[in-house]
Amino acid sequence: MMEIVQGDITTLNVDAIVNAANASLLGGGGVDGCIHRGAGPKLVAKCATLGGCKTGDAKITPGYNLPAKYVIHTVGPVWHGGKKGEPDLLASCYRRSLELTVEHGLRTIAFPSISTGVYRYPKDRACDIAVETVSAFLERHEEIEKVIFVCFSQEDFSLYREATL
Ligand code: APR
């Protein structure tokens, strides 16, 4: 099932929270910064051993000091107008994160709204891709119990609520 909440993803006690990372996986601002602060320095030390991550792909680490057991780091596309493969790359972030969830036998996962901050992806288009990709995946994978979309802003929350009605 899909759920929408408004708040800070680092507070959620789920199997995995998804990080909107960059290709280096060595931390940054936005939700990346929050997650690294919450997890503690062991997270960046672990990430440094992973050899980075391609846009549209995802890699998993423990959650360390976070309530979540794991962090799934995915690298969203930077918005360049929508004609450079951004929609498929964004969909791939959600799909690859869900594939890792299934591969690791996890059942609950929370997503921030990937690429819609520093990477400037229009929030409404990103929300539609997120909801479509996740619902299509859930139809084929009953083993995933819950996907939570964590909206940091009221604007995001209203978008996701509209999209999932
Ligand atoms: N919990 C949930 N959502 C959050 C949180 C939080 N604690 N902090 C920020 N967000 C939301 C933002 O409001 C935005 O809607 O996460 C969404 C993604 O924004 P960014 O974190 O800026 O991520 P993104 O746009 O994918 O850019 C990634 O930013 O932080 C750097 O290292 C990161 O280079 C990478 C780039």
Backbone and ligand atoms as CSV (ligand in chain L), in Angstrom:
chain,resi,resn,atom,element,x,y,z
A,1,MET,N,N,0.838,-1.205,0.000
A,1,MET,CA,C,0.000,0.000,0.000
A,1,MET,C,C,0.877,1.261,0.000
A,2,MET,N,N,0.325,2.379,-0.447
A,2,MET,CA,C,1.073,3.641,-0.451
A,2,MET,C,C,0.458,4.575,0.583
A,3,GLU,N,N,1.312,5.330,1.229
A,3,GLU,CA,C,0.860,6.276,2.252
A,3,GLU,C,C,1.601,7.598,2.030
A,4,ILE,N,N,0.977,8.696,2.423
A,4,ILE,CA,C,1.639,9.995,2.304
A,4,ILE,C,C,1.712,10.622,3.685
A,5,VAL,N,N,2.893,11.100,4.069
A,5,VAL,CA,C,3.001,11.822,5.340
A,5,VAL,C,C,3.760,13.121,5.085
A,6,GLN,N,N,3.557,14.086,5.966
A,6,GLN,CA,C,4.354,15.307,5.857
A,6,GLN,C,C,5.319,15.303,7.032
A,7,GLY,N,N,6.606,15.523,6.759
A,7,GLY,CA,C,7.551,15.552,7.872
A,7,GLY,C,C,8.971,15.298,7.427
A,8,ASP,N,N,9.779,14.871,8.382
A,8,ASP,CA,C,11.219,14.674,8.194
A,8,ASP,C,C,11.489,13.176,8.080
A,9,ILE,N,N,11.965,12.748,6.940
A,9,ILE,CA,C,12.159,11.310,6.654
A,9,ILE,C,C,13.105,10.652,7.655
A,10,THR,N,N,13.990,11.432,8.285
A,10,THR,CA,C,14.985,10.790,9.170
A,10,THR,C,C,14.352,10.307,10.475
A,11,THR,N,N,13.097,10.711,10.709
A,11,THR,CA,C,12.455,10.286,11.970
A,11,THR,C,C,11.697,8.967,11.815
A,12,LEU,N,N,11.571,8.488,10.568
A,12,LEU,CA,C,10.685,7.329,10.343
A,12,LEU,C,C,11.358,6.009,10.721
A,13,ASN,N,N,10.604,5.198,11.481
A,13,ASN,CA,C,11.099,3.888,11.894
A,13,ASN,C,C,10.594,2.833,10.907
A,14,VAL,N,N,11.222,2.809,9.725
A,14,VAL,CA,C,10.840,1.870,8.654
A,14,VAL,C,C,12.060,1.016,8.312
A,15,ASP,N,N,11.869,-0.001,7.452
A,15,ASP,CA,C,13.029,-0.845,7.108
A,15,ASP,C,C,14.078,-0.029,6.360
A,16,ALA,N,N,13.613,0.831,5.420
A,16,ALA,CA,C,14.594,1.619,4.658
A,16,ALA,C,C,14.035,3.003,4.342
A,17,ILE,N,N,14.905,4.011,4.452
A,17,ILE,CA,C,14.527,5.325,3.918
A,17,ILE,C,C,15.421,5.575,2.705
A,18,VAL,N,N,14.869,6.267,1.732
A,18,VAL,CA,C,15.611,6.536,0.502
A,18,VAL,C,C,16.240,7.922,0.591
A,19,ASN,N,N,17.491,8.013,0.193
A,19,ASN,CA,C,18.223,9.269,0.202
A,19,ASN,C,C,18.338,9.798,-1.220
A,20,ALA,N,N,18.045,11.090,-1.390
A,20,ALA,CA,C,18.241,11.752,-2.691
A,20,ALA,C,C,19.692,12.222,-2.716
A,21,ALA,N,N,20.562,11.343,-3.164
A,21,ALA,CA,C,22.008,11.576,-3.056
A,21,ALA,C,C,22.558,12.175,-4.346
A,22,ASN,N,N,23.892,12.357,-4.371
A,22,ASN,CA,C,24.555,12.719,-5.630
A,22,ASN,C,C,25.514,11.581,-5.989
A,23,ALA,N,N,26.073,11.659,-7.173
A,23,ALA,CA,C,26.833,10.525,-7.723
A,23,ALA,C,C,28.018,10.113,-6.843
A,24,SER,N,N,28.527,11.051,-6.048
A,24,SER,CA,C,29.688,10.687,-5.208
A,24,SER,C,C,29.254,9.855,-3.994
A,25,LEU,N,N,27.999,9.995,-3.601
A,25,LEU,CA,C,27.451,9.367,-2.376
A,25,LEU,C,C,28.135,9.893,-1.115
A,26,LEU,N,N,28.839,11.017,-1.227
A,26,LEU,CA,C,29.588,11.486,-0.047
A,26,LEU,C,C,28.868,12.589,0.718
A,27,GLY,N,N,27.562,12.680,0.535
A,27,GLY,CA,C,26.774,13.633,1.318
A,27,GLY,C,C,26.583,14.950,0.577
A,28,GLY,N,N,25.740,15.789,1.169
A,28,GLY,CA,C,25.418,17.070,0.507
A,28,GLY,C,C,24.480,17.852,1.385
A,29,GLY,N,N,23.587,18.610,0.753
A,29,GLY,CA,C,22.635,19.402,1.538
A,29,GLY,C,C,21.303,18.673,1.599
A,30,GLY,N,N,20.226,19.427,1.590
A,30,GLY,CA,C,18.873,18.857,1.499
A,30,GLY,C,C,18.679,17.596,2.345
A,31,VAL,N,N,17.911,16.672,1.764
A,31,VAL,CA,C,17.604,15.448,2.533
A,31,VAL,C,C,18.879,14.618,2.740
A,32,ASP,N,N,19.820,14.715,1.795
A,32,ASP,CA,C,21.113,14.019,1.917
A,32,ASP,C,C,21.816,14.463,3.199
A,33,GLY,N,N,21.831,15.769,3.410
A,33,GLY,CA,C,22.471,16.306,4.616
A,33,GLY,C,C,21.774,15.837,5.887
A,34,CYS,N,N,20.424,15.858,5.849
A,34,CYS,CA,C,19.657,15.428,7.040
A,34,CYS,C,C,19.959,13.967,7.376
A,35,ILE,N,N,19.980,13.136,6.321
A,35,ILE,CA,C,20.180,11.689,6.546
A,35,ILE,C,C,21.581,11.421,7.089
A,36,HIS,N,N,22.582,12.080,6.520
A,36,HIS,CA,C,23.949,11.869,7.030
A,36,HIS,C,C,24.086,12.376,8.460
A,37,ARG,N,N,23.446,13.478,8.764
A,37,ARG,CA,C,23.499,13.986,10.160
A,37,ARG,C,C,22.840,12.982,11.102
A,38,GLY,N,N,21.718,12.437,10.671
A,38,GLY,CA,C,20.982,11.493,11.532
A,38,GLY,C,C,21.700,10.162,11.693
A,39,ALA,N,N,22.347,9.719,10.622
A,39,ALA,CA,C,23.004,8.398,10.657
A,39,ALA,C,C,24.335,8.449,11.400
A,40,GLY,N,N,25.005,9.586,11.307
A,40,GLY,CA,C,26.324,9.709,11.940
A,40,GLY,C,C,27.443,9.426,10.938
A,41,PRO,N,N,28.693,9.619,11.360
A,41,PRO,CA,C,29.847,9.568,10.435
A,41,PRO,C,C,30.110,8.188,9.820
A,42,LYS,N,N,29.582,7.133,10.413
A,42,LYS,CA,C,29.818,5.805,9.828
A,42,LYS,C,C,29.181,5.688,8.432
A,43,LEU,N,N,28.116,6.504,8.211
A,43,LEU,CA,C,27.425,6.400,6.916
A,43,LEU,C,C,28.324,6.864,5.778
A,44,VAL,N,N,28.936,8.024,5.943
A,44,VAL,CA,C,29.779,8.525,4.831
A,44,VAL,C,C,31.008,7.630,4.679
A,45,ALA,N,N,31.468,7.067,5.786
A,45,ALA,CA,C,32.628,6.157,5.698
A,45,ALA,C,C,32.253,4.923,4.882
A,46,LYS,N,N,31.051,4.412,5.100
A,46,LYS,CA,C,30.581,3.245,4.331
A,46,LYS,C,C,30.387,3.638,2.874
A,47,CYS,N,N,29.745,4.805,2.671
A,47,CYS,CA,C,29.460,5.256,1.291
A,47,CYS,C,C,30.753,5.415,0.489
A,48,ALA,N,N,31.805,5.819,1.193
A,48,ALA,CA,C,33.091,6.049,0.500
A,48,ALA,C,C,33.650,4.753,-0.085
A,49,THR,N,N,33.137,3.601,0.390
A,49,THR,CA,C,33.652,2.312,-0.119
A,49,THR,C,C,32.825,1.809,-1.307
A,50,LEU,N,N,31.758,2.565,-1.665
A,50,LEU,CA,C,30.819,2.016,-2.667
A,50,LEU,C,C,31.148,2.412,-4.097
A,51,GLY,N,N,32.120,3.308,-4.281
A,51,GLY,CA,C,32.491,3.684,-5.654
A,51,GLY,C,C,31.436,4.521,-6.359
A,52,GLY,N,N,30.679,5.297,-5.613
A,52,GLY,CA,C,29.711,6.214,-6.219
A,52,GLY,C,C,28.475,5.486,-6.727
A,53,CYS,N,N,27.616,6.267,-7.411
A,53,CYS,CA,C,26.349,5.694,-7.889
A,53,CYS,C,C,25.924,6.473,-9.136
A,54,LYS,N,N,25.513,5.735,-10.174
A,54,LYS,CA,C,25.099,6.395,-11.425
A,54,LYS,C,C,23.695,6.994,-11.261
A,55,THR,N,N,23.412,8.061,-12.012
A,55,THR,CA,C,22.048,8.623,-12.019
A,55,THR,C,C,21.054,7.523,-12.406
A,56,GLY,N,N,19.971,7.425,-11.617
A,56,GLY,CA,C,18.952,6.415,-11.923
A,56,GLY,C,C,19.206,5.096,-11.236
A,57,ASP,N,N,20.403,4.938,-10.654
A,57,ASP,CA,C,20.699,3.693,-9.934
A,57,ASP,C,C,20.563,3.931,-8.430
A,58,ALA,N,N,20.723,2.866,-7.644
A,58,ALA,CA,C,20.564,2.963,-6.183
A,58,ALA,C,C,21.493,1.984,-5.499
A,59,LYS,N,N,21.985,2.355,-4.298
A,59,LYS,CA,C,22.840,1.459,-3.515
A,59,LYS,C,C,22.371,1.502,-2.058
A,60,ILE,N,N,22.561,0.400,-1.343
A,60,ILE,CA,C,22.024,0.288,0.018
A,60,ILE,C,C,23.135,0.230,1.062
A,61,THR,N,N,22.878,0.896,2.199
A,61,THR,CA,C,23.821,0.827,3.335
A,61,THR,C,C,23.003,0.651,4.612
A,62,PRO,N,N,23.677,0.294,5.734
A,62,PRO,CA,C,22.946,0.311,7.003
A,62,PRO,C,C,22.513,1.746,7.335
A,63,GLY,N,N,21.564,1.867,8.275
A,63,GLY,CA,C,21.080,3.184,8.692
A,63,GLY,C,C,21.839,3.743,9.888
A,64,TYR,N,N,22.683,2.906,10.529
A,64,TYR,CA,C,23.494,3.348,11.687
A,64,TYR,C,C,22.611,4.013,12.750
A,65,ASN,N,N,22.815,5.283,13.087
A,65,ASN,CA,C,22.076,5.896,14.201
A,65,ASN,C,C,20.637,6.282,13.851
A,66,LEU,N,N,20.234,6.068,12.606
A,66,LEU,CA,C,18.847,6.420,12.233
A,66,LEU,C,C,17.886,5.367,12.776
A,67,PRO,N,N,16.624,5.710,12.978
A,67,PRO,CA,C,15.630,4.685,13.351
A,67,PRO,C,C,15.468,3.646,12.229
A,68,ALA,N,N,15.634,4.084,10.978
A,68,ALA,CA,C,15.502,3.145,9.839
A,68,ALA,C,C,16.687,2.184,9.817
A,69,LYS,N,N,16.400,0.901,9.470
A,69,LYS,CA,C,17.486,-0.092,9.469
A,69,LYS,C,C,18.475,0.178,8.338
A,70,TYR,N,N,17.958,0.597,7.182
A,70,TYR,CA,C,18.815,0.786,6.003
A,70,TYR,C,C,18.562,2.155,5.378
A,71,VAL,N,N,19.550,2.617,4.628
A,71,VAL,CA,C,19.381,3.785,3.761
A,71,VAL,C,C,19.624,3.303,2.322
A,72,ILE,N,N,18.687,3.607,1.451
A,72,ILE,CA,C,18.893,3.305,0.024
A,72,ILE,C,C,19.218,4.634,-0.656
A,73,HIS,N,N,20.432,4.748,-1.153
A,73,HIS,CA,C,20.896,6.000,-1.781
A,73,HIS,C,C,20.616,5.916,-3.275
A,74,THR,N,N,19.883,6.886,-3.783
A,74,THR,CA,C,19.624,6.909,-5.220
A,74,THR,C,C,19.984,8.290,-5.744
A,75,VAL,N,N,20.386,8.354,-7.003
A,75,VAL,CA,C,20.812,9.629,-7.590
A,75,VAL,C,C,19.807,10.014,-8.667
A,76,GLY,N,N,19.056,11.070,-8.382
A,76,GLY,CA,C,18.050,11.523,-9.333
A,76,GLY,C,C,18.659,12.370,-10.433
A,77,PRO,N,N,17.919,12.573,-11.532
A,77,PRO,CA,C,18.395,13.421,-12.623
A,77,PRO,C,C,18.248,14.910,-12.268
A,78,VAL,N,N,19.192,15.696,-12.750
A,78,VAL,CA,C,19.035,17.153,-12.664
A,78,VAL,C,C,18.073,17.544,-13.792
A,79,TRP,N,N,17.126,18.453,-13.511
A,79,TRP,CA,C,16.156,18.856,-14.525
A,79,TRP,C,C,16.827,19.757,-15.563
A,80,HIS,N,N,16.735,19.342,-16.859
A,80,HIS,CA,C,17.270,20.197,-17.949
A,80,HIS,C,C,16.170,20.427,-18.967
A,81,GLY,N,N,14.909,20.509,-18.485
A,81,GLY,CA,C,13.830,20.805,-19.434
A,81,GLY,C,C,13.003,19.595,-19.837
A,82,GLY,N,N,13.460,18.397,-19.460
A,82,GLY,CA,C,12.631,17.209,-19.674
A,82,GLY,C,C,12.901,16.460,-20.969
A,83,LYS,N,N,13.873,16.960,-21.771
A,83,LYS,CA,C,14.137,16.263,-23.040
A,83,LYS,C,C,15.468,15.500,-23.018
A,84,LYS,N,N,16.022,15.336,-21.817
A,84,LYS,CA,C,17.322,14.656,-21.738
A,84,LYS,C,C,17.184,13.352,-20.946
A,85,GLY,N,N,16.014,12.719,-21.102
A,85,GLY,CA,C,15.827,11.432,-20.437
A,85,GLY,C,C,15.515,11.534,-18.959
A,86,GLU,N,N,15.229,12.747,-18.483
A,86,GLU,CA,C,14.979,12.905,-17.036
A,86,GLU,C,C,13.816,12.050,-16.531
A,87,PRO,N,N,12.667,12.010,-17.259
A,87,PRO,CA,C,11.551,11.211,-16.711
A,87,PRO,C,C,11.921,9.740,-16.497
A,88,ASP,N,N,12.599,9.130,-17.490
A,88,ASP,CA,C,12.965,7.704,-17.342
A,88,ASP,C,C,13.981,7.514,-16.222
A,89,LEU,N,N,14.897,8.476,-16.082
A,89,LEU,CA,C,15.915,8.348,-15.025
A,89,LEU,C,C,15.269,8.480,-13.648
A,90,LEU,N,N,14.292,9.369,-13.534
A,90,LEU,CA,C,13.624,9.534,-12.236
A,90,LEU,C,C,12.827,8.264,-11.900
A,91,ALA,N,N,12.127,7.742,-12.896
A,91,ALA,CA,C,11.360,6.498,-12.673
A,91,ALA,C,C,12.305,5.375,-12.247
A,92,SER,N,N,13.485,5.368,-12.858
A,92,SER,CA,C,14.472,4.324,-12.534
A,92,SER,C,C,14.938,4.435,-11.075
A,93,CYS,N,N,15.014,5.643,-10.548
A,93,CYS,CA,C,15.404,5.813,-9.128
A,93,CYS,C,C,14.420,5.085,-8.223
A,94,TYR,N,N,13.133,5.262,-8.510
A,94,TYR,CA,C,12.103,4.617,-7.677
A,94,TYR,C,C,12.142,3.102,-7.885
A,95,ARG,N,N,12.267,2.672,-9.147
A,95,ARG,CA,C,12.252,1.231,-9.438
A,95,ARG,C,C,13.468,0.523,-8.824
A,96,ARG,N,N,14.646,1.090,-9.018
A,96,ARG,CA,C,15.862,0.462,-8.486
A,96,ARG,C,C,15.807,0.420,-6.956
A,97,SER,N,N,15.284,1.457,-6.327
A,97,SER,CA,C,15.189,1.474,-4.851
A,97,SER,C,C,14.251,0.367,-4.386
A,98,LEU,N,N,13.143,0.183,-5.107
A,98,LEU,CA,C,12.184,-0.864,-4.744
A,98,LEU,C,C,12.764,-2.252,-5.006
A,99,GLU,N,N,13.549,-2.375,-6.085
A,99,GLU,CA,C,14.195,-3.677,-6.370
A,99,GLU,C,C,15.145,-4.051,-5.220
A,100,LEU,N,N,15.902,-3.075,-4.739
A,100,LEU,CA,C,16.812,-3.356,-3.605
A,100,LEU,C,C,16.008,-3.736,-2.362
A,101,THR,N,N,14.866,-3.089,-2.170
A,101,THR,CA,C,13.993,-3.393,-1.023
A,101,THR,C,C,13.598,-4.867,-1.068
A,102,VAL,N,N,13.169,-5.327,-2.236
A,102,VAL,CA,C,12.747,-6.728,-2.398
A,102,VAL,C,C,13.945,-7.667,-2.251
A,103,GLU,N,N,15.070,-7.302,-2.887
A,103,GLU,CA,C,16.269,-8.161,-2.819
A,103,GLU,C,C,16.725,-8.380,-1.375
A,104,HIS,N,N,16.509,-7.380,-0.527
A,104,HIS,CA,C,16.956,-7.493,0.867
A,104,HIS,C,C,15.842,-7.927,1.797
A,105,GLY,N,N,14.722,-8.358,1.210
A,105,GLY,CA,C,13.615,-8.873,2.028
A,105,GLY,C,C,13.012,-7.825,2.950
A,106,LEU,N,N,13.111,-6.548,2.547
A,106,LEU,CA,C,12.544,-5.478,3.382
A,106,LEU,C,C,11.076,-5.292,3.018
A,107,ARG,N,N,10.304,-4.731,3.953
A,107,ARG,CA,C,8.860,-4.637,3.712
A,107,ARG,C,C,8.307,-3.226,3.767
A,108,THR,N,N,9.026,-2.310,4.413
A,108,THR,CA,C,8.520,-0.928,4.482
A,108,THR,C,C,9.637,0.025,4.059
A,109,ILE,N,N,9.273,0.978,3.166
A,109,ILE,CA,C,10.267,1.898,2.621
A,109,ILE,C,C,9.642,3.286,2.514
A,110,ALA,N,N,10.453,4.311,2.777
A,110,ALA,CA,C,9.968,5.692,2.681
A,110,ALA,C,C,10.814,6.463,1.673
A,111,PHE,N,N,10.132,7.217,0.812
A,111,PHE,CA,C,10.809,8.035,-0.215
A,111,PHE,C,C,10.627,9.523,0.083
A,112,PRO,N,N,11.699,10.326,-0.118
A,112,PRO,CA,C,11.490,11.771,-0.224
A,112,PRO,C,C,11.105,12.045,-1.676
A,113,SER,N,N,10.831,13.308,-1.993
A,113,SER,CA,C,10.478,13.568,-3.389
A,113,SER,C,C,11.760,13.885,-4.166
A,114,ILE,N,N,12.293,12.837,-4.746
A,114,ILE,CA,C,13.625,12.825,-5.364
A,114,ILE,C,C,13.727,13.870,-6.483
A,115,SER,N,N,14.844,14.555,-6.527
A,115,SER,CA,C,15.211,15.521,-7.585
A,115,SER,C,C,14.445,16.841,-7.545
A,116,THR,N,N,13.496,16.994,-6.607
A,116,THR,CA,C,12.638,18.200,-6.666
A,116,THR,C,C,13.189,19.356,-5.849
A,117,GLY,N,N,14.371,19.217,-5.310
A,117,GLY,CA,C,14.977,20.337,-4.559
A,117,GLY,C,C,16.105,20.937,-5.373
A,118,VAL,N,N,17.313,20.690,-4.958
A,118,VAL,CA,C,18.519,21.222,-5.633
A,118,VAL,C,C,18.516,20.862,-7.116
A,119,TYR,N,N,17.966,19.681,-7.457
A,119,TYR,CA,C,17.998,19.233,-8.873
A,119,TYR,C,C,16.850,19.797,-9.687
A,120,ARG,N,N,16.001,20.603,-9.063
A,120,ARG,CA,C,15.013,21.459,-9.739
A,120,ARG,C,C,13.982,20.731,-10.608
A,121,TYR,N,N,13.753,19.458,-10.377
A,121,TYR,CA,C,12.719,18.755,-11.139
A,121,TYR,C,C,11.355,19.336,-10.743
A,122,PRO,N,N,10.502,19.685,-11.725
A,122,PRO,CA,C,9.183,20.236,-11.346
A,122,PRO,C,C,8.419,19.260,-10.454
A,123,LYS,N,N,7.935,19.750,-9.331
A,123,LYS,CA,C,7.347,18.897,-8.302
A,123,LYS,C,C,6.150,18.096,-8.799
A,124,ASP,N,N,5.300,18.713,-9.639
A,124,ASP,CA,C,4.099,17.990,-10.073
A,124,ASP,C,C,4.465,16.827,-10.993
A,125,ARG,N,N,5.397,17.071,-11.915
A,125,ARG,CA,C,5.784,15.989,-12.832
A,125,ARG,C,C,6.499,14.871,-12.070
A,126,ALA,N,N,7.344,15.260,-11.119
A,126,ALA,CA,C,8.076,14.261,-10.332
A,126,ALA,C,C,7.108,13.436,-9.500
A,127,CYS,N,N,6.116,14.079,-8.938
A,127,CYS,CA,C,5.118,13.380,-8.111
A,127,CYS,C,C,4.379,12.348,-8.957
A,128,ASP,N,N,3.967,12.720,-10.171
A,128,ASP,CA,C,3.242,11.778,-11.041
A,128,ASP,C,C,4.119,10.564,-11.362
A,129,ILE,N,N,5.391,10.816,-11.663
A,129,ILE,CA,C,6.302,9.704,-11.989
A,129,ILE,C,C,6.486,8.811,-10.761
A,130,ALA,N,N,6.636,9.423,-9.603
A,130,ALA,CA,C,6.832,8.644,-8.363
A,130,ALA,C,C,5.635,7.740,-8.111
A,131,VAL,N,N,4.445,8.301,-8.141
A,131,VAL,CA,C,3.237,7.522,-7.814
A,131,VAL,C,C,2.994,6.439,-8.870
A,132,GLU,N,N,3.164,6.802,-10.163
A,132,GLU,CA,C,2.932,5.796,-11.230
A,132,GLU,C,C,3.927,4.639,-11.115
A,133,THR,N,N,5.207,4.974,-10.918
A,133,THR,CA,C,6.250,3.930,-10.873
A,133,THR,C,C,6.062,3.024,-9.668
A,134,VAL,N,N,5.766,3.631,-8.519
A,134,VAL,CA,C,5.619,2.833,-7.290
A,134,VAL,C,C,4.363,1.959,-7.378
A,135,SER,N,N,3.252,2.521,-7.853
A,135,SER,CA,C,2.032,1.690,-7.878
A,135,SER,C,C,2.179,0.537,-8.864
A,136,ALA,N,N,2.853,0.790,-9.998
A,136,ALA,CA,C,3.064,-0.313,-10.958
A,136,ALA,C,C,3.936,-1.408,-10.323
A,137,PHE,N,N,4.953,-1.015,-9.578
A,137,PHE,CA,C,5.845,-2.001,-8.942
A,137,PHE,C,C,5.083,-2.782,-7.872
A,138,LEU,N,N,4.268,-2.090,-7.087
A,138,LEU,CA,C,3.539,-2.760,-5.992
A,138,LEU,C,C,2.545,-3.779,-6.537
A,139,GLU,N,N,2.032,-3.539,-7.749
A,139,GLU,CA,C,1.087,-4.509,-8.330
A,139,GLU,C,C,1.774,-5.858,-8.566
A,140,ARG,N,N,3.103,-5.791,-8.815
A,140,ARG,CA,C,3.823,-7.047,-9.122
A,140,ARG,C,C,4.535,-7.614,-7.894
A,141,HIS,N,N,4.556,-6.841,-6.781
A,141,HIS,CA,C,5.339,-7.275,-5.611
A,141,HIS,C,C,4.535,-7.085,-4.335
A,142,GLU,N,N,3.754,-8.117,-4.029
A,142,GLU,CA,C,2.928,-8.021,-2.815
A,142,GLU,C,C,3.766,-8.099,-1.541
A,143,GLU,N,N,5.019,-8.551,-1.715
A,143,GLU,CA,C,5.841,-8.723,-0.506
A,143,GLU,C,C,6.186,-7.369,0.136
A,144,ILE,N,N,6.059,-6.291,-0.636
A,144,ILE,CA,C,6.291,-4.965,-0.017
A,144,ILE,C,C,5.000,-4.530,0.686
A,145,GLU,N,N,5.113,-4.312,1.964
A,145,GLU,CA,C,3.932,-4.016,2.779
A,145,GLU,C,C,3.513,-2.552,2.639
A,146,LYS,N,N,4.484,-1.616,2.683
A,146,LYS,CA,C,4.100,-0.204,2.683
A,146,LYS,C,C,5.195,0.658,2.067
A,147,VAL,N,N,4.758,1.570,1.195
A,147,VAL,CA,C,5.651,2.608,0.662
A,147,VAL,C,C,5.101,3.948,1.152
A,148,ILE,N,N,5.946,4.706,1.836
A,148,ILE,CA,C,5.520,6.004,2.366
A,148,ILE,C,C,6.191,7.120,1.575
A,149,PHE,N,N,5.385,8.044,1.064
A,149,PHE,CA,C,5.952,9.240,0.428
A,149,PHE,C,C,6.040,10.307,1.514
A,150,VAL,N,N,7.239,10.735,1.821
A,150,VAL,CA,C,7.433,11.724,2.881
A,150,VAL,C,C,7.593,13.104,2.241
A,151,CYS,N,N,6.613,13.952,2.502
A,151,CYS,CA,C,6.625,15.295,1.895
A,151,CYS,C,C,7.125,16.285,2.942
A,152,PHE,N,N,8.149,17.039,2.549
A,152,PHE,CA,C,8.739,17.983,3.503
A,152,PHE,C,C,7.873,19.231,3.587
A,153,SER,N,N,7.240,19.573,2.463
A,153,SER,CA,C,6.455,20.818,2.444
A,153,SER,C,C,4.970,20.507,2.260
A,154,GLN,N,N,4.161,21.462,2.653
A,154,GLN,CA,C,2.701,21.358,2.494
A,154,GLN,C,C,2.358,21.222,1.014
A,155,GLU,N,N,3.119,21.945,0.165
A,155,GLU,CA,C,2.882,21.915,-1.294
A,155,GLU,C,C,3.043,20.478,-1.798
A,156,ASP,N,N,4.157,19.855,-1.406
A,156,ASP,CA,C,4.385,18.461,-1.829
A,156,ASP,C,C,3.261,17.563,-1.337
A,157,PHE,N,N,2.880,17.778,-0.074
A,157,PHE,CA,C,1.859,16.912,0.539
A,157,PHE,C,C,0.560,16.984,-0.277
A,158,SER,N,N,0.148,18.200,-0.622
A,158,SER,CA,C,-1.110,18.354,-1.388
A,158,SER,C,C,-0.976,17.696,-2.760
A,159,LEU,N,N,0.199,17.834,-3.393
A,159,LEU,CA,C,0.416,17.204,-4.710
A,159,LEU,C,C,0.249,15.687,-4.611
A,160,TYR,N,N,0.919,15.091,-3.601
A,160,TYR,CA,C,0.871,13.627,-3.490
A,160,TYR,C,C,-0.528,13.162,-3.139
A,161,ARG,N,N,-1.220,13.947,-2.318
A,161,ARG,CA,C,-2.583,13.535,-1.927
A,161,ARG,C,C,-3.485,13.542,-3.166
A,162,GLU,N,N,-3.346,14.599,-3.977
A,162,GLU,CA,C,-4.129,14.682,-5.222
A,162,GLU,C,C,-3.845,13.469,-6.108
A,163,ALA,N,N,-2.534,13.169,-6.206
A,163,ALA,CA,C,-2.111,12.130,-7.165
A,163,ALA,C,C,-2.539,10.730,-6.724
A,164,THR,N,N,-2.797,10.563,-5.430
A,164,THR,CA,C,-3.118,9.187,-4.991
A,164,THR,C,C,-4.596,9.013,-4.646
A,165,LEU,N,N,-5.401,10.047,-4.930
A,165,LEU,CA,C,-6.832,9.913,-4.611
A,165,LEU,C,C,-7.483,8.912,-5.574
L,1,APR,N1,N,12.805,14.783,4.919
L,1,APR,C1,C,12.068,14.633,3.801
L,1,APR,N2,N,12.225,15.372,2.695
L,1,APR,C2,C,13.180,16.331,2.731
L,1,APR,C3,C,14.003,16.554,3.857
L,1,APR,C4,C,13.775,15.726,4.980
L,1,APR,N3,N,14.515,15.845,6.103
L,1,APR,N4,N,14.872,17.573,3.568
L,1,APR,C5,C,14.579,17.969,2.327
L,1,APR,N5,N,13.563,17.240,1.816
L,1,APR,C6,C,12.924,17.320,0.497
L,1,APR,C7,C,13.050,18.625,-0.238
L,1,APR,O1,O,12.060,19.543,0.227
L,1,APR,C8,C,12.769,18.169,-1.658
L,1,APR,O2,O,11.365,18.121,-1.876
L,1,APR,O3,O,13.586,16.382,-0.340
L,1,APR,C9,C,13.310,16.727,-1.693
L,1,APR,C10,C,14.579,16.550,-2.496
L,1,APR,O4,O,15.368,17.730,-2.413
L,1,APR,P1,P,16.972,17.660,-2.247
L,1,APR,O5,O,17.289,17.119,-0.923
L,1,APR,O6,O,17.487,19.005,-2.632
L,1,APR,O7,O,17.440,16.556,-3.312
L,1,APR,P2,P,17.563,16.649,-4.909
L,1,APR,O8,O,16.706,17.709,-5.500
L,1,APR,O9,O,17.381,15.227,-5.376
L,1,APR,O10,O,19.073,17.101,-5.133
L,1,APR,C11,C,20.083,16.206,-4.783
L,1,APR,O11,O,21.160,17.819,-3.400
L,1,APR,O12,O,21.612,17.590,-1.195
L,1,APR,C12,C,22.151,17.490,-2.441
L,1,APR,O13,O,23.814,15.776,-2.202
L,1,APR,C13,C,22.550,16.069,-2.765
L,1,APR,O14,O,23.724,16.729,-4.731
L,1,APR,C14,C,22.542,16.120,-4.261
L,1,APR,C15,C,21.338,17.005,-4.560
